[in-house]
Amino acid sequence: MEFLVIALVILIAISVFRFFRQRMYLKTLTEEQFREGYRKAQLIDVREPQEFERGHILGARNIPVTQLRQRLIELRKDKPIYLYCQGGSRSARAAQLLHKKGYEDISQLKGGFKKWSGKIKTK
């Protein structure tokens, strides 16, 4: 029983540490803040291609989080990167990878595409 309690405390501590560490390199922006800056940034939709084709923010490029490691060459380190996915979890994972690879100015859309009310494009 003691082992389970210790393991649970360790898992919670790791989660809290990761949460605060992520806040150091990833800005979570409201839709209004996101709109103000995404035209000057690299706007990346990290969802899968079929999700992207059903609808995406106008001007976004589709680089799924599953392909990001192989497609890093497509991203510039000297320009801000604005990420979004359906709800926010995949863009957070993408931001973590980008941070590890030396990218610094990374933002994500709070609530993801499902909260977006601006212009979208569908195929």
KOLNUDO-292921 format. One line per field, with one value per atom (N, C-alpha, C): y, x negated, z; chain; atom name; residue in one letter. Coordinates in Angstrom, 2 decimals, always signed. Each point is the difference from the previous one (the first is absolute). Layout:
BEGIN
yy Y,...
xx X,...
zz Z,...
unit A,...
site CA,...
code a,...
This chain:
BEGIN
yy -1.19,+1.19,+1.26,+0.00,+1.16,+0.26,-1.08,+0.15,+0.74,-0.33,+0.66,+1.48,+0.34,+1.40,+0.77,-0.59,+0.64,+0.16,-1.04,+0.07,+1.08,+0.10,+1.02,+1.40,+0.20,+1.31,+0.36,-0.96,+0.26,+0.36,-0.72,+0.31,+1.40,+0.37,+1.33,+1.07,-0.24,+0.96,+0.17,-1.09,+0.08,+0.79,-0.25,+0.71,+1.50,+0.36,+1.41,+0.65,-0.69,+0.51,+0.24,-0.96,+0.14,+1.16,+0.15,+1.08,+1.35,+0.23,+1.30,+0.19,-1.06,+0.09,+0.38,-0.60,+0.29,+1.46,+0.57,+1.40,+0.94,-0.47,+0.83,+0.17,-0.96,+0.09,+0.02,-0.23,-0.03,+1.01,+0.94,+0.98,-0.54,+0.00,-0.39,+1.28,+0.22,+1.25,-0.17,+1.01,+0.03,+0.16,-0.20,+0.16,+1.41,+0.99,+1.39,+0.24,-0.48,+0.14,-0.77,-1.16,-0.84,+0.72,+0.62,+0.73,+1.17,+0.66,+1.16,-0.36,-1.20,-0.33,-1.10,-0.74,-1.20,+0.30,+1.17,+0.32,+0.30,+0.39,+0.29,-1.23,-1.09,-1.20,-1.15,-1.10,-1.25,-0.70,-0.05,-0.57,-1.48,-0.85,-1.44,-0.74,-0.77,-0.88,-1.37,-0.49,-1.26,-1.21,+0.19,-1.13,-0.86,-1.13,-0.91,+0.57,-0.40,+0.58,-0.05,-1.10,-0.07,+1.02,+0.30,+1.03,+1.37,+0.23,+1.26,+0.28,-1.03,+0.16,+0.31,-0.47,+0.31,+1.45,+0.68,+1.41,+0.41,+1.15,+0.52,+1.53,+0.61,+1.45,+0.45,+1.01,+0.54,+0.37,-0.55,+0.30,-1.01,-0.99,-0.98,-1.04,-0.51,-1.13,-1.22,-1.13,-1.24,-0.77,-0.06,-0.85,-0.80,-1.19,-0.81,-0.24,-0.04,-0.23,-1.31,-0.96,-1.30,+0.11,+1.09,+0.20,+1.14,+0.67,+1.22,-0.21,-1.05,-0.26,-0.09,-0.63,-0.16,+1.28,+0.92,+1.19,+1.30,-0.10,+1.20,+0.97,-0.52,+0.85,+1.04,-0.25,+0.92,+1.20,-0.03,+1.08,+0.84,+1.30,+0.93,+0.28,+0.08,+0.29,+1.49,+0.84,+1.45,+0.64,-0.78,+0.52,-0.70,+0.72,-0.65,-1.16,-0.98,-1.15,-0.01,+0.00,-0.09,-1.38,-0.75,-1.37,-0.11,-0.94,-0.38,-1.42,-0.63,-1.32,+0.06,-1.11,+0.02,+0.59,-0.41,+0.45,+0.58,-0.24,+0.56,-0.98,-1.28,-0.95,-0.30,-0.17,-0.30,+1.20,+1.20,+1.18,+0.16,-0.38,+0.04,-1.00,-1.19,-0.98,+0.50,+0.62,+0.56,+1.09,+0.85,+1.07,-0.56,-1.08,-0.62,-0.48,-0.64,-0.46,+1.19,+1.03,+1.18,+0.66,+0.09,+0.59,-0.80,-1.32,-0.85,+0.17,+0.37,+0.17,+1.45,+0.85,+1.35,+1.11,-0.28,+1.06,+0.72,+1.33,+0.76,+0.70,+0.60,+0.80,-0.87,-0.73,-0.98,+0.37,+0.03,+0.30,-1.02,-0.20,-0.89,+0.69,-0.42,+0.52,-0.67,+0.81,-0.53,-0.66,-1.25,-0.72,-0.64,+0.31,-0.61,+0.44,-0.72,+0.33,-0.03,-0.85,-0.10,+1.28,+0.86,+1.28,+1.16,-0.25,+1.05,+0.46,+1.30,+0.53,+0.85,+0.07,+0.80,-0.74,+0.57,-0.58,-1.35,-0.92,-1.31,-0.36,-0.95,-0.48,-1.50,-0.50,-1.44,-0.45,-1.28,-0.53,-0.74
xx -0.82,+0.82,-0.86,-1.07,-0.89,-0.61,-0.35,-0.59,+0.94,+1.29,+0.97,+0.12,-0.01,+0.09,-1.23,-1.17,-1.24,+0.00,+0.42,+0.05,+0.98,+1.13,+0.99,-0.54,-0.67,-0.60,-1.05,-0.81,-1.03,+0.64,+1.03,+0.68,+0.62,+0.60,+0.59,-1.10,-1.10,-1.11,-0.56,-0.14,-0.50,+0.97,+1.28,+1.01,-0.02,-0.09,-0.05,-1.27,-1.13,-1.26,+0.11,+0.53,+0.14,+0.93,+1.09,+0.95,-0.69,-0.72,-0.65,-1.18,-0.70,-1.10,+0.52,+1.13,+0.58,+0.41,+0.48,+0.42,-1.17,-1.23,-1.18,-0.29,+0.35,-0.32,+1.21,+1.20,+1.20,+1.01,+0.35,+1.03,+1.35,+0.99,+1.34,+0.79,+0.47,+0.65,+1.50,+0.75,+1.44,+0.17,+1.22,+0.24,-0.35,+0.34,-0.29,-1.51,-0.76,-1.46,-0.58,+0.54,-0.46,+0.21,+1.18,+0.31,-0.96,-0.39,-0.88,-1.36,-0.49,-1.35,-0.19,+1.04,-0.26,-0.38,+0.33,-0.39,-1.49,-0.62,-1.44,-0.82,+0.67,-0.66,+0.14,-0.64,+0.17,+1.19,+1.11,+1.23,+0.06,-0.07,-0.11,+1.16,+0.71,+1.07,-0.65,-0.03,-0.69,+0.94,+1.23,+0.94,-0.34,+0.65,-0.23,+0.62,-0.50,+0.47,+1.51,+0.65,+1.45,+0.74,-0.50,+0.59,-0.22,-1.20,-0.36,+0.91,+0.26,+0.83,+1.45,+0.47,+1.39,+0.17,-1.11,+0.05,-1.22,-0.56,-1.17,+0.00,-0.79,-0.12,-0.65,+0.58,-0.49,-1.48,-0.82,-1.43,-0.87,+0.62,-0.77,-0.64,-1.15,-0.66,+0.25,+0.16,+0.24,-1.30,-0.48,-1.14,+0.46,+0.54,+0.49,-1.09,+0.39,-0.96,-0.74,+0.64,-0.63,-1.12,-0.02,-1.03,-0.96,+0.24,-0.74,-1.51,-0.42,-1.45,-0.69,+0.67,-0.58,+0.11,+0.88,+0.25,-0.47,-0.86,-0.51,-0.68,-0.57,-0.70,+0.95,+1.29,+0.99,+0.28,-0.50,+0.28,-1.25,+0.22,-1.10,-0.07,-1.22,-0.19,+0.09,-0.13,-0.01,+1.39,+1.03,+1.37,+0.86,+0.98,+0.89,+0.76,+0.32,+0.79,+1.30,+1.12,+1.33,+0.55,+0.29,+0.48,+1.46,+0.68,+1.32,+0.31,+0.88,+0.53,+1.48,+0.64,+1.44,+0.33,-0.76,+0.34,-1.15,-1.23,-1.14,-1.07,+0.33,-1.00,-1.10,+0.37,-1.02,-0.90,+0.57,-0.84,-0.98,+0.39,-0.92,-1.14,+0.31,-1.06,-0.93,+0.58,-0.82,-0.91,+0.51,-0.80,-1.16,+0.25,-1.07,-1.13,+0.35,-1.00,-0.75,+0.73,-0.65,-0.95,+0.42,-0.86,-1.29,+0.11,-1.19,-0.95,+0.57,-0.81,-0.49,+0.22,-0.57,+0.91,+1.26,+0.95,+0.43,+0.14,+0.23,+1.34,+0.46,+1.23,+1.18,+0.58,+1.05,+1.27,+1.12,+1.30,+1.01,+1.05,+1.08,+1.33,+1.01,+1.36,+0.71,+0.45,+0.73,+1.30,+0.19,+1.21,-0.06,-1.02,-0.18,+1.01,+0.00,+0.84,+1.48,+0.40,+1.43,+0.52,-0.90,+0.42,-0.17,-0.55,-0.26,+1.30,+0.21,+1.22,-0.31,-1.28,-0.40,+0.18,-0.60,+0.11,-0.69,+0.64,-0.60,+0.08,-0.81,+0.00,+0.21,+0.83,+0.22,-0.31,-0.28,-0.27,+1.21
zz +0.00,+0.00,+0.00,+0.81,+0.04,-1.37,-0.69,-1.33,-0.94,+0.02,-0.86,+0.31,+1.27,+0.41,-0.48,+0.18,-0.44,-1.52,-0.71,-1.47,-0.45,+0.65,-0.35,+0.25,+1.11,+0.32,-1.05,-0.39,-1.02,-1.33,-0.41,-1.26,+0.02,+1.11,+0.12,-0.07,+0.68,-0.01,-1.40,-0.74,-1.37,-0.87,+0.15,-0.79,+0.29,+1.25,+0.38,-0.56,+0.12,-0.54,-1.50,-0.75,-1.45,-0.36,+0.75,-0.25,+0.11,+1.08,+0.19,-0.95,-0.32,-0.95,-1.39,-0.38,-1.30,-0.10,+1.06,-0.01,-0.24,+0.19,-0.22,-1.49,-0.82,-1.42,-0.93,+0.52,-0.84,+0.50,-0.89,+0.35,-0.51,+0.87,-0.39,-0.20,-1.23,-0.37,-0.17,+0.41,-0.28,-1.50,-0.48,-1.44,-0.45,+0.79,-0.35,-0.11,+0.97,-0.04,-1.18,-0.27,-1.10,-1.33,-0.18,-1.23,-0.22,+1.09,-0.10,-0.59,+0.23,-0.41,-1.01,-0.33,-0.81,-1.45,-0.50,-1.39,-0.13,+1.11,-0.01,+0.41,+0.30,+0.51,-0.98,+0.34,-0.73,+0.65,-0.71,+0.53,-0.36,+1.01,-0.22,+0.66,-0.81,+0.47,+0.19,+1.23,+0.27,+0.01,-0.49,-0.09,-1.21,-0.11,-1.12,-1.29,-1.19,-1.26,-0.21,+0.39,-0.21,+0.86,+1.19,+0.85,-0.63,-0.51,-0.65,-1.19,-0.81,-1.20,+0.34,+1.14,+0.40,+0.42,+0.27,+0.36,+0.78,-0.37,+0.69,-0.06,+0.85,+0.02,-1.31,-0.59,-1.27,+0.12,-0.87,-0.01,+0.74,+0.63,+0.77,-0.90,+0.44,-0.64,+0.87,-0.62,+0.73,+0.16,+1.24,+0.35,+1.22,-0.22,+1.12,+1.04,+1.25,+1.07,-0.21,-0.65,-0.27,-1.04,-0.78,-1.04,+0.34,+1.10,+0.31,+0.06,+0.64,+0.14,-1.37,-0.98,-1.32,-0.85,+0.39,-0.83,+0.65,+0.99,+0.67,-0.95,-1.06,-0.97,-0.63,+0.04,-0.57,+0.89,+1.23,+0.95,+0.26,+0.09,+0.28,+1.49,+0.51,+1.42,+0.30,-1.03,+0.22,-0.09,-0.23,-0.06,+1.04,+0.57,+0.97,-0.64,+0.83,-0.45,+0.79,-0.72,+0.60,-0.33,+1.02,-0.16,+0.41,-0.63,+0.50,-0.43,+0.78,-0.32,+0.31,+0.20,+0.25,+1.37,+1.04,+1.34,+0.81,-0.40,+0.70,+0.45,+0.08,+0.52,-1.03,-1.26,-1.01,-0.26,+0.04,-0.20,+1.16,+1.21,+1.14,-0.19,-0.51,-0.29,-1.09,-1.03,-1.09,+0.53,+0.88,+0.59,+0.80,+0.71,+0.79,-0.92,-1.10,-0.96,-0.60,-0.40,-0.59,+1.00,+1.24,+1.03,+0.15,+0.01,+0.12,-1.18,-1.16,-1.20,-0.18,+1.00,-0.04,-0.47,-0.24,-0.37,+1.27,-0.08,+1.22,+0.07,-1.07,+0.03,-0.44,+0.95,-0.31,+0.75,-0.73,+0.60,-0.49,+0.81,-0.41,+0.23,-0.77,+0.11,+1.17,+0.95,+1.16,-0.46,+0.37,-0.37,-1.37,-0.79,-1.31,-1.05,-1.11,-1.15,+0.34,+0.91,+0.35,+0.62,+0.53,+0.58,-0.98,-1.18,-0.99,-0.64,-0.07,-0.62,-1.23,-0.38,-1.16,-1.31,-1.04,-1.34,-0.06,-0.70,-0.22,-1.49,-0.38,-1.36,+0.04,-0.91,-0.10,-1.42,-0.15,-1.36,-0.49
unit A,A,A,A,A,A,A,A,A,A,A,A,A,A,A,A,A,A,A,A,A,A,A,A,A,A,A,A,A,A,A,A,A,A,A,A,A,A,A,A,A,A,A,A,A,A,A,A,A,A,A,A,A,A,A,A,A,A,A,A,A,A,A,A,A,A,A,A,A,A,A,A,A,A,A,A,A,A,A,A,A,A,A,A,A,A,A,A,A,A,A,A,A,A,A,A,A,A,A,A,A,A,A,A,A,A,A,A,A,A,A,A,A,A,A,A,A,A,A,A,A,A,A,A,A,A,A,A,A,A,A,A,A,A,A,A,A,A,A,A,A,A,A,A,A,A,A,A,A,A,A,A,A,A,A,A,A,A,A,A,A,A,A,A,A,A,A,A,A,A,A,A,A,A,A,A,A,A,A,A,A,A,A,A,A,A,A,A,A,A,A,A,A,A,A,A,A,A,A,A,A,A,A,A,A,A,A,A,A,A,A,A,A,A,A,A,A,A,A,A,A,A,A,A,A,A,A,A,A,A,A,A,A,A,A,A,A,A,A,A,A,A,A,A,A,A,A,A,A,A,A,A,A,A,A,A,A,A,A,A,A,A,A,A,A,A,A,A,A,A,A,A,A,A,A,A,A,A,A,A,A,A,A,A,A,A,A,A,A,A,A,A,A,A,A,A,A,A,A,A,A,A,A,A,A,A,A,A,A,A,A,A,A,A,A,A,A,A,A,A,A,A,A,A,A,A,A,A,A,A,A,A,A,A,A,A,A,A,A,A,A,A,A,A,A,A,A,A,A,A,A,A,A,A,A,A,A,A,A,A,A,A,A,A,A,A,A,A,A
site N,CA,C,N,CA,C,N,CA,C,N,CA,C,N,CA,C,N,CA,C,N,CA,C,N,CA,C,N,CA,C,N,CA,C,N,CA,C,N,CA,C,N,CA,C,N,CA,C,N,CA,C,N,CA,C,N,CA,C,N,CA,C,N,CA,C,N,CA,C,N,CA,C,N,CA,C,N,CA,C,N,CA,C,N,CA,C,N,CA,C,N,CA,C,N,CA,C,N,CA,C,N,CA,C,N,CA,C,N,CA,C,N,CA,C,N,CA,C,N,CA,C,N,CA,C,N,CA,C,N,CA,C,N,CA,C,N,CA,C,N,CA,C,N,CA,C,N,CA,C,N,CA,C,N,CA,C,N,CA,C,N,CA,C,N,CA,C,N,CA,C,N,CA,C,N,CA,C,N,CA,C,N,CA,C,N,CA,C,N,CA,C,N,CA,C,N,CA,C,N,CA,C,N,CA,C,N,CA,C,N,CA,C,N,CA,C,N,CA,C,N,CA,C,N,CA,C,N,CA,C,N,CA,C,N,CA,C,N,CA,C,N,CA,C,N,CA,C,N,CA,C,N,CA,C,N,CA,C,N,CA,C,N,CA,C,N,CA,C,N,CA,C,N,CA,C,N,CA,C,N,CA,C,N,CA,C,N,CA,C,N,CA,C,N,CA,C,N,CA,C,N,CA,C,N,CA,C,N,CA,C,N,CA,C,N,CA,C,N,CA,C,N,CA,C,N,CA,C,N,CA,C,N,CA,C,N,CA,C,N,CA,C,N,CA,C,N,CA,C,N,CA,C,N,CA,C,N,CA,C,N,CA,C,N,CA,C,N,CA,C,N,CA,C,N,CA,C,N,CA,C,N,CA,C,N,CA,C,N,CA,C,N,CA,C,N,CA,C,N,CA,C,N,CA,C,N,CA,C,N,CA,C,N,CA,C,N,CA,C,N,CA,C,N,CA,C,N,CA,C
code m,m,m,e,e,e,f,f,f,l,l,l,v,v,v,i,i,i,a,a,a,l,l,l,v,v,v,i,i,i,l,l,l,i,i,i,a,a,a,i,i,i,s,s,s,v,v,v,f,f,f,r,r,r,f,f,f,f,f,f,r,r,r,q,q,q,r,r,r,m,m,m,y,y,y,l,l,l,k,k,k,t,t,t,l,l,l,t,t,t,e,e,e,e,e,e,q,q,q,f,f,f,r,r,r,e,e,e,g,g,g,y,y,y,r,r,r,k,k,k,a,a,a,q,q,q,l,l,l,i,i,i,d,d,d,v,v,v,r,r,r,e,e,e,p,p,p,q,q,q,e,e,e,f,f,f,e,e,e,r,r,r,g,g,g,h,h,h,i,i,i,l,l,l,g,g,g,a,a,a,r,r,r,n,n,n,i,i,i,p,p,p,v,v,v,t,t,t,q,q,q,l,l,l,r,r,r,q,q,q,r,r,r,l,l,l,i,i,i,e,e,e,l,l,l,r,r,r,k,k,k,d,d,d,k,k,k,p,p,p,i,i,i,y,y,y,l,l,l,y,y,y,c,c,c,q,q,q,g,g,g,g,g,g,s,s,s,r,r,r,s,s,s,a,a,a,r,r,r,a,a,a,a,a,a,q,q,q,l,l,l,l,l,l,h,h,h,k,k,k,k,k,k,g,g,g,y,y,y,e,e,e,d,d,d,i,i,i,s,s,s,q,q,q,l,l,l,k,k,k,g,g,g,g,g,g,f,f,f,k,k,k,k,k,k,w,w,w,s,s,s,g,g,g,k,k,k,i,i,i,k,k,k,t,t,t,k,k,k
